[in-house]
Amino acid sequence: MGIEQFEVGMRIEATSDFEVEEMLAAPTGGGAYEVKTGDTGEVINKQVVGRSAWLRVRWDRLKRELNVDRNALPHVRPLS
């Protein structure tokens, strides 16, 4: 599924486990978080810049906003 299938405000669900790194503007970087199958969240931002594309998702269980890039898109689907 491509990024064009997702819109801001859309609810999504993880279809398999995957890891997301929190990107911080610090020399040490951020932590890594495990998104688990069945986790849900809301798309709060969608960015496409050249070949790069990502979703900013507020995950309910993690209580964090994390980026989901093109490589992780196969692990999420829109909730109906």
mmJSON file of the N, C-alpha and C atoms, coordinates in Angstrom:
{"data_MODEL":{"atom_site":{
"group_PDB":["ATOM","ATOM","ATOM","ATOM","ATOM","ATOM","ATOM","ATOM","ATOM","ATOM","ATOM","ATOM","ATOM","ATOM","ATOM","ATOM","ATOM","ATOM","ATOM","ATOM","ATOM","ATOM","ATOM","ATOM","ATOM","ATOM","ATOM","ATOM","ATOM","ATOM","ATOM","ATOM","ATOM","ATOM","ATOM","ATOM","ATOM","ATOM","ATOM","ATOM","ATOM","ATOM","ATOM","ATOM","ATOM","ATOM","ATOM","ATOM","ATOM","ATOM","ATOM","ATOM","ATOM","ATOM","ATOM","ATOM","ATOM","ATOM","ATOM","ATOM","ATOM","ATOM","ATOM","ATOM","ATOM","ATOM","ATOM","ATOM","ATOM","ATOM","ATOM","ATOM","ATOM","ATOM","ATOM","ATOM","ATOM","ATOM","ATOM","ATOM","ATOM","ATOM","ATOM","ATOM","ATOM","ATOM","ATOM","ATOM","ATOM","ATOM","ATOM","ATOM","ATOM","ATOM","ATOM","ATOM","ATOM","ATOM","ATOM","ATOM","ATOM","ATOM","ATOM","ATOM","ATOM","ATOM","ATOM","ATOM","ATOM","ATOM","ATOM","ATOM","ATOM","ATOM","ATOM","ATOM","ATOM","ATOM","ATOM","ATOM","ATOM","ATOM","ATOM","ATOM","ATOM","ATOM","ATOM","ATOM","ATOM","ATOM","ATOM","ATOM","ATOM","ATOM","ATOM","ATOM","ATOM","ATOM","ATOM","ATOM","ATOM","ATOM","ATOM","ATOM","ATOM","ATOM","ATOM","ATOM","ATOM","ATOM","ATOM","ATOM","ATOM","ATOM","ATOM","ATOM","ATOM","ATOM","ATOM","ATOM","ATOM","ATOM","ATOM","ATOM","ATOM","ATOM","ATOM","ATOM","ATOM","ATOM","ATOM","ATOM","ATOM","ATOM","ATOM","ATOM","ATOM","ATOM","ATOM","ATOM","ATOM","ATOM","ATOM","ATOM","ATOM","ATOM","ATOM","ATOM","ATOM","ATOM","ATOM","ATOM","ATOM","ATOM","ATOM","ATOM","ATOM","ATOM","ATOM","ATOM","ATOM","ATOM","ATOM","ATOM","ATOM","ATOM","ATOM","ATOM","ATOM","ATOM","ATOM","ATOM","ATOM","ATOM","ATOM","ATOM","ATOM","ATOM","ATOM","ATOM","ATOM","ATOM","ATOM","ATOM","ATOM","ATOM","ATOM","ATOM","ATOM","ATOM","ATOM","ATOM","ATOM","ATOM","ATOM","ATOM","ATOM","ATOM","ATOM","ATOM"],
"id":[1,2,3,4,5,6,7,8,9,10,11,12,13,14,15,16,17,18,19,20,21,22,23,24,25,26,27,28,29,30,31,32,33,34,35,36,37,38,39,40,41,42,43,44,45,46,47,48,49,50,51,52,53,54,55,56,57,58,59,60,61,62,63,64,65,66,67,68,69,70,71,72,73,74,75,76,77,78,79,80,81,82,83,84,85,86,87,88,89,90,91,92,93,94,95,96,97,98,99,100,101,102,103,104,105,106,107,108,109,110,111,112,113,114,115,116,117,118,119,120,121,122,123,124,125,126,127,128,129,130,131,132,133,134,135,136,137,138,139,140,141,142,143,144,145,146,147,148,149,150,151,152,153,154,155,156,157,158,159,160,161,162,163,164,165,166,167,168,169,170,171,172,173,174,175,176,177,178,179,180,181,182,183,184,185,186,187,188,189,190,191,192,193,194,195,196,197,198,199,200,201,202,203,204,205,206,207,208,209,210,211,212,213,214,215,216,217,218,219,220,221,222,223,224,225,226,227,228,229,230,231,232,233,234,235,236,237,238,239,240],
"type_symbol":["N","C","C","N","C","C","N","C","C","N","C","C","N","C","C","N","C","C","N","C","C","N","C","C","N","C","C","N","C","C","N","C","C","N","C","C","N","C","C","N","C","C","N","C","C","N","C","C","N","C","C","N","C","C","N","C","C","N","C","C","N","C","C","N","C","C","N","C","C","N","C","C","N","C","C","N","C","C","N","C","C","N","C","C","N","C","C","N","C","C","N","C","C","N","C","C","N","C","C","N","C","C","N","C","C","N","C","C","N","C","C","N","C","C","N","C","C","N","C","C","N","C","C","N","C","C","N","C","C","N","C","C","N","C","C","N","C","C","N","C","C","N","C","C","N","C","C","N","C","C","N","C","C","N","C","C","N","C","C","N","C","C","N","C","C","N","C","C","N","C","C","N","C","C","N","C","C","N","C","C","N","C","C","N","C","C","N","C","C","N","C","C","N","C","C","N","C","C","N","C","C","N","C","C","N","C","C","N","C","C","N","C","C","N","C","C","N","C","C","N","C","C","N","C","C","N","C","C","N","C","C","N","C","C","N","C","C","N","C","C"],
"label_atom_id":["N","CA","C","N","CA","C","N","CA","C","N","CA","C","N","CA","C","N","CA","C","N","CA","C","N","CA","C","N","CA","C","N","CA","C","N","CA","C","N","CA","C","N","CA","C","N","CA","C","N","CA","C","N","CA","C","N","CA","C","N","CA","C","N","CA","C","N","CA","C","N","CA","C","N","CA","C","N","CA","C","N","CA","C","N","CA","C","N","CA","C","N","CA","C","N","CA","C","N","CA","C","N","CA","C","N","CA","C","N","CA","C","N","CA","C","N","CA","C","N","CA","C","N","CA","C","N","CA","C","N","CA","C","N","CA","C","N","CA","C","N","CA","C","N","CA","C","N","CA","C","N","CA","C","N","CA","C","N","CA","C","N","CA","C","N","CA","C","N","CA","C","N","CA","C","N","CA","C","N","CA","C","N","CA","C","N","CA","C","N","CA","C","N","CA","C","N","CA","C","N","CA","C","N","CA","C","N","CA","C","N","CA","C","N","CA","C","N","CA","C","N","CA","C","N","CA","C","N","CA","C","N","CA","C","N","CA","C","N","CA","C","N","CA","C","N","CA","C","N","CA","C","N","CA","C","N","CA","C","N","CA","C","N","CA","C","N","CA","C","N","CA","C","N","CA","C","N","CA","C"],
"label_alt_id":[null,null,null,null,null,null,null,null,null,null,null,null,null,null,null,null,null,null,null,null,null,null,null,null,null,null,null,null,null,null,null,null,null,null,null,null,null,null,null,null,null,null,null,null,null,null,null,null,null,null,null,null,null,null,null,null,null,null,null,null,null,null,null,null,null,null,null,null,null,null,null,null,null,null,null,null,null,null,null,null,null,null,null,null,null,null,null,null,null,null,null,null,null,null,null,null,null,null,null,null,null,null,null,null,null,null,null,null,null,null,null,null,null,null,null,null,null,null,null,null,null,null,null,null,null,null,null,null,null,null,null,null,null,null,null,null,null,null,null,null,null,null,null,null,null,null,null,null,null,null,null,null,null,null,null,null,null,null,null,null,null,null,null,null,null,null,null,null,null,null,null,null,null,null,null,null,null,null,null,null,null,null,null,null,null,null,null,null,null,null,null,null,null,null,null,null,null,null,null,null,null,null,null,null,null,null,null,null,null,null,null,null,null,null,null,null,null,null,null,null,null,null,null,null,null,null,null,null,null,null,null,null,null,null,null,null,null,null,null,null],
"label_comp_id":["MET","MET","MET","GLY","GLY","GLY","ILE","ILE","ILE","GLU","GLU","GLU","GLN","GLN","GLN","PHE","PHE","PHE","GLU","GLU","GLU","VAL","VAL","VAL","GLY","GLY","GLY","MET","MET","MET","ARG","ARG","ARG","ILE","ILE","ILE","GLU","GLU","GLU","ALA","ALA","ALA","THR","THR","THR","SER","SER","SER","ASP","ASP","ASP","PHE","PHE","PHE","GLU","GLU","GLU","VAL","VAL","VAL","GLU","GLU","GLU","GLU","GLU","GLU","MET","MET","MET","LEU","LEU","LEU","ALA","ALA","ALA","ALA","ALA","ALA","PRO","PRO","PRO","THR","THR","THR","GLY","GLY","GLY","GLY","GLY","GLY","GLY","GLY","GLY","ALA","ALA","ALA","TYR","TYR","TYR","GLU","GLU","GLU","VAL","VAL","VAL","LYS","LYS","LYS","THR","THR","THR","GLY","GLY","GLY","ASP","ASP","ASP","THR","THR","THR","GLY","GLY","GLY","GLU","GLU","GLU","VAL","VAL","VAL","ILE","ILE","ILE","ASN","ASN","ASN","LYS","LYS","LYS","GLN","GLN","GLN","VAL","VAL","VAL","VAL","VAL","VAL","GLY","GLY","GLY","ARG","ARG","ARG","SER","SER","SER","ALA","ALA","ALA","TRP","TRP","TRP","LEU","LEU","LEU","ARG","ARG","ARG","VAL","VAL","VAL","ARG","ARG","ARG","TRP","TRP","TRP","ASP","ASP","ASP","ARG","ARG","ARG","LEU","LEU","LEU","LYS","LYS","LYS","ARG","ARG","ARG","GLU","GLU","GLU","LEU","LEU","LEU","ASN","ASN","ASN","VAL","VAL","VAL","ASP","ASP","ASP","ARG","ARG","ARG","ASN","ASN","ASN","ALA","ALA","ALA","LEU","LEU","LEU","PRO","PRO","PRO","HIS","HIS","HIS","VAL","VAL","VAL","ARG","ARG","ARG","PRO","PRO","PRO","LEU","LEU","LEU","SER","SER","SER"],
"label_asym_id":["A","A","A","A","A","A","A","A","A","A","A","A","A","A","A","A","A","A","A","A","A","A","A","A","A","A","A","A","A","A","A","A","A","A","A","A","A","A","A","A","A","A","A","A","A","A","A","A","A","A","A","A","A","A","A","A","A","A","A","A","A","A","A","A","A","A","A","A","A","A","A","A","A","A","A","A","A","A","A","A","A","A","A","A","A","A","A","A","A","A","A","A","A","A","A","A","A","A","A","A","A","A","A","A","A","A","A","A","A","A","A","A","A","A","A","A","A","A","A","A","A","A","A","A","A","A","A","A","A","A","A","A","A","A","A","A","A","A","A","A","A","A","A","A","A","A","A","A","A","A","A","A","A","A","A","A","A","A","A","A","A","A","A","A","A","A","A","A","A","A","A","A","A","A","A","A","A","A","A","A","A","A","A","A","A","A","A","A","A","A","A","A","A","A","A","A","A","A","A","A","A","A","A","A","A","A","A","A","A","A","A","A","A","A","A","A","A","A","A","A","A","A","A","A","A","A","A","A","A","A","A","A","A","A","A","A","A","A","A","A"],
"label_entity_id":["1","1","1","1","1","1","1","1","1","1","1","1","1","1","1","1","1","1","1","1","1","1","1","1","1","1","1","1","1","1","1","1","1","1","1","1","1","1","1","1","1","1","1","1","1","1","1","1","1","1","1","1","1","1","1","1","1","1","1","1","1","1","1","1","1","1","1","1","1","1","1","1","1","1","1","1","1","1","1","1","1","1","1","1","1","1","1","1","1","1","1","1","1","1","1","1","1","1","1","1","1","1","1","1","1","1","1","1","1","1","1","1","1","1","1","1","1","1","1","1","1","1","1","1","1","1","1","1","1","1","1","1","1","1","1","1","1","1","1","1","1","1","1","1","1","1","1","1","1","1","1","1","1","1","1","1","1","1","1","1","1","1","1","1","1","1","1","1","1","1","1","1","1","1","1","1","1","1","1","1","1","1","1","1","1","1","1","1","1","1","1","1","1","1","1","1","1","1","1","1","1","1","1","1","1","1","1","1","1","1","1","1","1","1","1","1","1","1","1","1","1","1","1","1","1","1","1","1","1","1","1","1","1","1","1","1","1","1","1","1"],
"label_seq_id":[1,1,1,2,2,2,3,3,3,4,4,4,5,5,5,6,6,6,7,7,7,8,8,8,9,9,9,10,10,10,11,11,11,12,12,12,13,13,13,14,14,14,15,15,15,16,16,16,17,17,17,18,18,18,19,19,19,20,20,20,21,21,21,22,22,22,23,23,23,24,24,24,25,25,25,26,26,26,27,27,27,28,28,28,29,29,29,30,30,30,31,31,31,32,32,32,33,33,33,34,34,34,35,35,35,36,36,36,37,37,37,38,38,38,39,39,39,40,40,40,41,41,41,42,42,42,43,43,43,44,44,44,45,45,45,46,46,46,47,47,47,48,48,48,49,49,49,50,50,50,51,51,51,52,52,52,53,53,53,54,54,54,55,55,55,56,56,56,57,57,57,58,58,58,59,59,59,60,60,60,61,61,61,62,62,62,63,63,63,64,64,64,65,65,65,66,66,66,67,67,67,68,68,68,69,69,69,70,70,70,71,71,71,72,72,72,73,73,73,74,74,74,75,75,75,76,76,76,77,77,77,78,78,78,79,79,79,80,80,80],
"pdbx_PDB_ins_code":[null,null,null,null,null,null,null,null,null,null,null,null,null,null,null,null,null,null,null,null,null,null,null,null,null,null,null,null,null,null,null,null,null,null,null,null,null,null,null,null,null,null,null,null,null,null,null,null,null,null,null,null,null,null,null,null,null,null,null,null,null,null,null,null,null,null,null,null,null,null,null,null,null,null,null,null,null,null,null,null,null,null,null,null,null,null,null,null,null,null,null,null,null,null,null,null,null,null,null,null,null,null,null,null,null,null,null,null,null,null,null,null,null,null,null,null,null,null,null,null,null,null,null,null,null,null,null,null,null,null,null,null,null,null,null,null,null,null,null,null,null,null,null,null,null,null,null,null,null,null,null,null,null,null,null,null,null,null,null,null,null,null,null,null,null,null,null,null,null,null,null,null,null,null,null,null,null,null,null,null,null,null,null,null,null,null,null,null,null,null,null,null,null,null,null,null,null,null,null,null,null,null,null,null,null,null,null,null,null,null,null,null,null,null,null,null,null,null,null,null,null,null,null,null,null,null,null,null,null,null,null,null,null,null,null,null,null,null,null,null],
"Cartn_x":[0.856,0.0,0.899,0.627,1.422,0.939,1.769,1.457,0.224,-0.088,-1.251,-2.57,-2.549,-3.753,-4.103,-3.196,-3.379,-3.642,-4.48,-4.813,-4.708,-4.459,-4.416,-5.776,-5.764,-6.99,-7.456,-6.866,-7.25,-6.741,-7.553,-7.139,-6.476,-5.365,-4.657,-4.409,-4.06,-3.769,-2.523,-1.675,-0.499,-0.937,-0.501,-0.856,0.231,1.391,2.482,3.388,4.253,5.177,6.275,6.669,7.814,8.373,9.607,10.293,10.375,10.188,10.28,11.264,12.219,13.164,12.657,12.738,12.358,13.54,13.302,14.369,14.363,15.444,15.574,16.767,16.706,17.817,18.825,19.425,20.404,21.517,22.724,23.835,23.605,22.835,22.607,21.418,20.666,19.49,18.352,17.44,16.286,16.188,15.125,14.917,14.2,14.185,13.451,12.209,11.11,9.843,9.313,8.734,8.158,6.661,6.235,4.809,4.37,3.331,2.893,1.631,1.45,0.262,-0.989,-1.873,-3.121,-3.057,-1.841,-1.741,-2.459,-3.115,-3.833,-3.288,-3.534,-3.101,-3.8,-3.475,-4.069,-2.968,-3.168,-2.226,-2.409,-1.36,-1.463,-0.737,0.098,0.798,1.25,1.272,1.716,2.694,3.898,4.926,5.444,5.574,6.218,7.193,8.481,9.535,10.45,10.304,11.081,10.742,11.766,11.548,11.232,11.426,11.141,9.667,9.099,7.699,7.519,6.716,6.447,5.146,4.636,3.452,3.9,3.335,3.526,2.284,2.467,1.348,1.4,0.271,0.129,-0.408,0.48,0.122,-0.563,-1.704,-2.498,-1.769,-1.266,-0.629,0.691,1.477,2.786,2.698,1.576,1.388,2.536,2.902,3.986,3.591,4.196,4.077,5.372,5.252,6.42,6.211,7.316,7.249,7.158,6.306,6.216,6.661,7.837,8.362,7.883,8.292,7.861,8.15,9.272,9.647,8.683,8.052,7.137,5.68,5.386,3.999,3.337,4.091,3.433,2.923,3.361,2.976,1.753,1.164,-0.008,-1.109,-2.347,-3.49,-4.503,-5.288,-6.356,-7.415,-7.965,-9.106,-10.384,-11.33,-12.591,-13.659],
"Cartn_y":[-1.175,0.0,1.234,2.179,3.39,4.478,5.471,6.557,7.344,7.31,8.054,7.49,6.29,5.677,6.214,7.0,7.494,8.996,9.455,10.874,11.304,12.584,13.137,12.932,12.498,12.234,10.795,10.027,8.632,7.777,6.819,5.842,4.676,4.182,3.068,1.985,0.79,-0.353,-1.05,-1.517,-2.302,-3.723,-4.243,-5.598,-6.605,-6.102,-6.957,-6.111,-6.777,-6.069,-5.405,-4.198,-3.529,-2.508,-2.104,-1.168,0.206,1.247,2.628,3.346,4.053,4.842,6.258,6.791,8.176,9.047,9.973,10.837,12.138,12.378,13.59,14.393,15.684,16.55,16.593,15.458,15.359,14.419,14.604,13.752,12.266,11.949,10.545,9.939,10.741,10.23,9.96,9.098,8.798,7.315,6.926,5.525,4.803,3.486,2.668,2.126,2.066,1.6,0.47,-0.526,-1.669,-1.44,-1.322,-1.255,-2.697,-3.099,-4.493,-4.666,-5.862,-6.201,-5.81,-5.075,-4.647,-3.266,-2.698,-1.33,-0.377,0.623,1.599,2.992,3.867,5.245,6.125,7.411,8.397,9.096,9.215,9.954,11.436,12.083,13.504,14.387,13.769,14.53,13.566,14.047,13.25,14.112,13.596,14.368,13.591,14.272,13.719,14.781,14.446,15.366,14.599,14.861,14.108,12.63,11.808,10.36,9.937,10.826,10.506,10.765,9.875,10.031,9.349,9.958,9.368,9.903,9.155,9.547,9.819,10.827,11.066,10.494,9.502,8.778,8.913,9.225,9.23,7.852,7.009,5.64,5.624,4.977,4.943,4.23,3.04,2.27,2.899,3.384,3.944,5.366,6.016,7.415,8.293,8.038,8.761,9.066,10.114,10.43,9.979,9.057,8.503,8.502,8.617,8.578,7.142,6.935,5.658,5.957,5.444,5.743,4.714,4.904,4.017,2.543,2.269,0.873,0.206,0.987,0.424,0.427,1.091,1.166,-0.194,-1.223,-2.531,-3.132,-2.578,-3.097,-2.396,-1.445,-0.731,-0.704,-0.551,-0.439,0.524,1.158,2.028,1.191,1.749,1.121,1.586,0.677,1.08,1.368],
"Cartn_z":[0.0,0.0,0.0,-0.865,-0.958,-0.016,0.145,1.073,0.63,-0.662,-1.159,-0.616,-0.055,0.511,1.904,2.492,3.852,3.834,4.747,4.871,6.328,6.537,7.883,8.548,9.806,10.546,10.465,9.556,9.361,10.523,10.948,11.945,11.217,11.782,11.168,12.206,11.705,12.559,12.039,12.963,12.593,12.269,11.128,10.719,11.085,11.508,11.982,12.875,13.623,14.508,13.684,14.084,13.47,14.446,14.201,15.08,14.424,15.247,14.777,15.682,15.07,15.856,15.977,17.186,17.422,17.002,16.087,15.586,16.37,17.073,17.864,17.366,17.545,17.154,18.302,18.568,19.643,19.186,19.696,19.275,19.543,20.57,20.914,20.184,19.458,18.76,19.719,19.325,20.162,20.42,21.085,21.397,20.286,20.379,19.421,20.126,19.399,19.948,19.088,19.737,19.044,18.868,17.618,17.302,17.11,17.811,17.784,16.946,16.435,15.656,16.432,15.783,16.411,17.036,17.184,17.705,16.763,17.325,16.516,16.77,15.815,15.943,14.935,14.995,14.094,13.314,12.004,11.165,11.463,11.947,12.274,11.268,10.415,9.387,8.3,7.081,5.936,5.151,4.922,4.224,3.023,1.907,0.723,0.237,0.288,-0.14,-1.083,-2.377,-3.358,-3.272,-3.103,-2.986,-1.554,-0.613,0.794,1.097,1.874,2.284,3.625,4.477,5.78,6.354,7.318,8.078,9.503,10.111,11.54,12.2,13.074,13.671,15.191,15.786,17.247,17.63,18.19,18.561,19.918,20.012,21.241,22.385,22.151,23.219,23.663,22.715,23.041,23.594,23.332,23.735,23.219,21.966,21.299,19.87,19.344,17.925,17.265,16.318,15.655,14.146,13.409,11.957,11.464,10.47,9.762,8.332,7.953,6.616,5.597,4.355,3.27,3.547,4.199,4.484,5.457,6.33,7.332,6.852,5.748,5.27,5.035,4.589,4.427,5.742,6.873,8.182,8.775,8.051,8.558,7.497,7.983,7.063,7.658,6.815,7.322,8.043,9.116,9.791,9.107,8.968,8.329,9.337],
"occupancy":[1.0,1.0,1.0,1.0,1.0,1.0,1.0,1.0,1.0,1.0,1.0,1.0,1.0,1.0,1.0,1.0,1.0,1.0,1.0,1.0,1.0,1.0,1.0,1.0,1.0,1.0,1.0,1.0,1.0,1.0,1.0,1.0,1.0,1.0,1.0,1.0,1.0,1.0,1.0,1.0,1.0,1.0,1.0,1.0,1.0,1.0,1.0,1.0,1.0,1.0,1.0,1.0,1.0,1.0,1.0,1.0,1.0,1.0,1.0,1.0,1.0,1.0,1.0,1.0,1.0,1.0,1.0,1.0,1.0,1.0,1.0,1.0,1.0,1.0,1.0,1.0,1.0,1.0,1.0,1.0,1.0,1.0,1.0,1.0,1.0,1.0,1.0,1.0,1.0,1.0,1.0,1.0,1.0,1.0,1.0,1.0,1.0,1.0,1.0,1.0,1.0,1.0,1.0,1.0,1.0,1.0,1.0,1.0,1.0,1.0,1.0,1.0,1.0,1.0,1.0,1.0,1.0,1.0,1.0,1.0,1.0,1.0,1.0,1.0,1.0,1.0,1.0,1.0,1.0,1.0,1.0,1.0,1.0,1.0,1.0,1.0,1.0,1.0,1.0,1.0,1.0,1.0,1.0,1.0,1.0,1.0,1.0,1.0,1.0,1.0,1.0,1.0,1.0,1.0,1.0,1.0,1.0,1.0,1.0,1.0,1.0,1.0,1.0,1.0,1.0,1.0,1.0,1.0,1.0,1.0,1.0,1.0,1.0,1.0,1.0,1.0,1.0,1.0,1.0,1.0,1.0,1.0,1.0,1.0,1.0,1.0,1.0,1.0,1.0,1.0,1.0,1.0,1.0,1.0,1.0,1.0,1.0,1.0,1.0,1.0,1.0,1.0,1.0,1.0,1.0,1.0,1.0,1.0,1.0,1.0,1.0,1.0,1.0,1.0,1.0,1.0,1.0,1.0,1.0,1.0,1.0,1.0,1.0,1.0,1.0,1.0,1.0,1.0,1.0,1.0,1.0,1.0,1.0,1.0,1.0,1.0,1.0,1.0,1.0,1.0],
"B_iso_or_equiv":[0.0,0.0,0.0,0.0,0.0,0.0,0.0,0.0,0.0,0.0,0.0,0.0,0.0,0.0,0.0,0.0,0.0,0.0,0.0,0.0,0.0,0.0,0.0,0.0,0.0,0.0,0.0,0.0,0.0,0.0,0.0,0.0,0.0,0.0,0.0,0.0,0.0,0.0,0.0,0.0,0.0,0.0,0.0,0.0,0.0,0.0,0.0,0.0,0.0,0.0,0.0,0.0,0.0,0.0,0.0,0.0,0.0,0.0,0.0,0.0,0.0,0.0,0.0,0.0,0.0,0.0,0.0,0.0,0.0,0.0,0.0,0.0,0.0,0.0,0.0,0.0,0.0,0.0,0.0,0.0,0.0,0.0,0.0,0.0,0.0,0.0,0.0,0.0,0.0,0.0,0.0,0.0,0.0,0.0,0.0,0.0,0.0,0.0,0.0,0.0,0.0,0.0,0.0,0.0,0.0,0.0,0.0,0.0,0.0,0.0,0.0,0.0,0.0,0.0,0.0,0.0,0.0,0.0,0.0,0.0,0.0,0.0,0.0,0.0,0.0,0.0,0.0,0.0,0.0,0.0,0.0,0.0,0.0,0.0,0.0,0.0,0.0,0.0,0.0,0.0,0.0,0.0,0.0,0.0,0.0,0.0,0.0,0.0,0.0,0.0,0.0,0.0,0.0,0.0,0.0,0.0,0.0,0.0,0.0,0.0,0.0,0.0,0.0,0.0,0.0,0.0,0.0,0.0,0.0,0.0,0.0,0.0,0.0,0.0,0.0,0.0,0.0,0.0,0.0,0.0,0.0,0.0,0.0,0.0,0.0,0.0,0.0,0.0,0.0,0.0,0.0,0.0,0.0,0.0,0.0,0.0,0.0,0.0,0.0,0.0,0.0,0.0,0.0,0.0,0.0,0.0,0.0,0.0,0.0,0.0,0.0,0.0,0.0,0.0,0.0,0.0,0.0,0.0,0.0,0.0,0.0,0.0,0.0,0.0,0.0,0.0,0.0,0.0,0.0,0.0,0.0,0.0,0.0,0.0,0.0,0.0,0.0,0.0,0.0,0.0],
"pdbx_formal_charge":[null,null,null,null,null,null,null,null,null,null,null,null,null,null,null,null,null,null,null,null,null,null,null,null,null,null,null,null,null,null,null,null,null,null,null,null,null,null,null,null,null,null,null,null,null,null,null,null,null,null,null,null,null,null,null,null,null,null,null,null,null,null,null,null,null,null,null,null,null,null,null,null,null,null,null,null,null,null,null,null,null,null,null,null,null,null,null,null,null,null,null,null,null,null,null,null,null,null,null,null,null,null,null,null,null,null,null,null,null,null,null,null,null,null,null,null,null,null,null,null,null,null,null,null,null,null,null,null,null,null,null,null,null,null,null,null,null,null,null,null,null,null,null,null,null,null,null,null,null,null,null,null,null,null,null,null,null,null,null,null,null,null,null,null,null,null,null,null,null,null,null,null,null,null,null,null,null,null,null,null,null,null,null,null,null,null,null,null,null,null,null,null,null,null,null,null,null,null,null,null,null,null,null,null,null,null,null,null,null,null,null,null,null,null,null,null,null,null,null,null,null,null,null,null,null,null,null,null,null,null,null,null,null,null,null,null,null,null,null,null],
"auth_seq_id":[1,1,1,2,2,2,3,3,3,4,4,4,5,5,5,6,6,6,7,7,7,8,8,8,9,9,9,10,10,10,11,11,11,12,12,12,13,13,13,14,14,14,15,15,15,16,16,16,17,17,17,18,18,18,19,19,19,20,20,20,21,21,21,22,22,22,23,23,23,24,24,24,25,25,25,26,26,26,27,27,27,28,28,28,29,29,29,30,30,30,31,31,31,32,32,32,33,33,33,34,34,34,35,35,35,36,36,36,37,37,37,38,38,38,39,39,39,40,40,40,41,41,41,42,42,42,43,43,43,44,44,44,45,45,45,46,46,46,47,47,47,48,48,48,49,49,49,50,50,50,51,51,51,52,52,52,53,53,53,54,54,54,55,55,55,56,56,56,57,57,57,58,58,58,59,59,59,60,60,60,61,61,61,62,62,62,63,63,63,64,64,64,65,65,65,66,66,66,67,67,67,68,68,68,69,69,69,70,70,70,71,71,71,72,72,72,73,73,73,74,74,74,75,75,75,76,76,76,77,77,77,78,78,78,79,79,79,80,80,80],
"auth_comp_id":["MET","MET","MET","GLY","GLY","GLY","ILE","ILE","ILE","GLU","GLU","GLU","GLN","GLN","GLN","PHE","PHE","PHE","GLU","GLU","GLU","VAL","VAL","VAL","GLY","GLY","GLY","MET","MET","MET","ARG","ARG","ARG","ILE","ILE","ILE","GLU","GLU","GLU","ALA","ALA","ALA","THR","THR","THR","SER","SER","SER","ASP","ASP","ASP","PHE","PHE","PHE","GLU","GLU","GLU","VAL","VAL","VAL","GLU","GLU","GLU","GLU","GLU","GLU","MET","MET","MET","LEU","LEU","LEU","ALA","ALA","ALA","ALA","ALA","ALA","PRO","PRO","PRO","THR","THR","THR","GLY","GLY","GLY","GLY","GLY","GLY","GLY","GLY","GLY","ALA","ALA","ALA","TYR","TYR","TYR","GLU","GLU","GLU","VAL","VAL","VAL","LYS","LYS","LYS","THR","THR","THR","GLY","GLY","GLY","ASP","ASP","ASP","THR","THR","THR","GLY","GLY","GLY","GLU","GLU","GLU","VAL","VAL","VAL","ILE","ILE","ILE","ASN","ASN","ASN","LYS","LYS","LYS","GLN","GLN","GLN","VAL","VAL","VAL","VAL","VAL","VAL","GLY","GLY","GLY","ARG","ARG","ARG","SER","SER","SER","ALA","ALA","ALA","TRP","TRP","TRP","LEU","LEU","LEU","ARG","ARG","ARG","VAL","VAL","VAL","ARG","ARG","ARG","TRP","TRP","TRP","ASP","ASP","ASP","ARG","ARG","ARG","LEU","LEU","LEU","LYS","LYS","LYS","ARG","ARG","ARG","GLU","GLU","GLU","LEU","LEU","LEU","ASN","ASN","ASN","VAL","VAL","VAL","ASP","ASP","ASP","ARG","ARG","ARG","ASN","ASN","ASN","ALA","ALA","ALA","LEU","LEU","LEU","PRO","PRO","PRO","HIS","HIS","HIS","VAL","VAL","VAL","ARG","ARG","ARG","PRO","PRO","PRO","LEU","LEU","LEU","SER","SER","SER"],
"auth_asym_id":["A","A","A","A","A","A","A","A","A","A","A","A","A","A","A","A","A","A","A","A","A","A","A","A","A","A","A","A","A","A","A","A","A","A","A","A","A","A","A","A","A","A","A","A","A","A","A","A","A","A","A","A","A","A","A","A","A","A","A","A","A","A","A","A","A","A","A","A","A","A","A","A","A","A","A","A","A","A","A","A","A","A","A","A","A","A","A","A","A","A","A","A","A","A","A","A","A","A","A","A","A","A","A","A","A","A","A","A","A","A","A","A","A","A","A","A","A","A","A","A","A","A","A","A","A","A","A","A","A","A","A","A","A","A","A","A","A","A","A","A","A","A","A","A","A","A","A","A","A","A","A","A","A","A","A","A","A","A","A","A","A","A","A","A","A","A","A","A","A","A","A","A","A","A","A","A","A","A","A","A","A","A","A","A","A","A","A","A","A","A","A","A","A","A","A","A","A","A","A","A","A","A","A","A","A","A","A","A","A","A","A","A","A","A","A","A","A","A","A","A","A","A","A","A","A","A","A","A","A","A","A","A","A","A","A","A","A","A","A","A"],
"auth_atom_id":["N","CA","C","N","CA","C","N","CA","C","N","CA","C","N","CA","C","N","CA","C","N","CA","C","N","CA","C","N","CA","C","N","CA","C","N","CA","C","N","CA","C","N","CA","C","N","CA","C","N","CA","C","N","CA","C","N","CA","C","N","CA","C","N","CA","C","N","CA","C","N","CA","C","N","CA","C","N","CA","C","N","CA","C","N","CA","C","N","CA","C","N","CA","C","N","CA","C","N","CA","C","N","CA","C","N","CA","C","N","CA","C","N","CA","C","N","CA","C","N","CA","C","N","CA","C","N","CA","C","N","CA","C","N","CA","C","N","CA","C","N","CA","C","N","CA","C","N","CA","C","N","CA","C","N","CA","C","N","CA","C","N","CA","C","N","CA","C","N","CA","C","N","CA","C","N","CA","C","N","CA","C","N","CA","C","N","CA","C","N","CA","C","N","CA","C","N","CA","C","N","CA","C","N","CA","C","N","CA","C","N","CA","C","N","CA","C","N","CA","C","N","CA","C","N","CA","C","N","CA","C","N","CA","C","N","CA","C","N","CA","C","N","CA","C","N","CA","C","N","CA","C","N","CA","C","N","CA","C","N","CA","C","N","CA","C","N","CA","C","N","CA","C","N","CA","C","N","CA","C"],
"pdbx_PDB_model_num":[1,1,1,1,1,1,1,1,1,1,1,1,1,1,1,1,1,1,1,1,1,1,1,1,1,1,1,1,1,1,1,1,1,1,1,1,1,1,1,1,1,1,1,1,1,1,1,1,1,1,1,1,1,1,1,1,1,1,1,1,1,1,1,1,1,1,1,1,1,1,1,1,1,1,1,1,1,1,1,1,1,1,1,1,1,1,1,1,1,1,1,1,1,1,1,1,1,1,1,1,1,1,1,1,1,1,1,1,1,1,1,1,1,1,1,1,1,1,1,1,1,1,1,1,1,1,1,1,1,1,1,1,1,1,1,1,1,1,1,1,1,1,1,1,1,1,1,1,1,1,1,1,1,1,1,1,1,1,1,1,1,1,1,1,1,1,1,1,1,1,1,1,1,1,1,1,1,1,1,1,1,1,1,1,1,1,1,1,1,1,1,1,1,1,1,1,1,1,1,1,1,1,1,1,1,1,1,1,1,1,1,1,1,1,1,1,1,1,1,1,1,1,1,1,1,1,1,1,1,1,1,1,1,1,1,1,1,1,1,1]
}}}
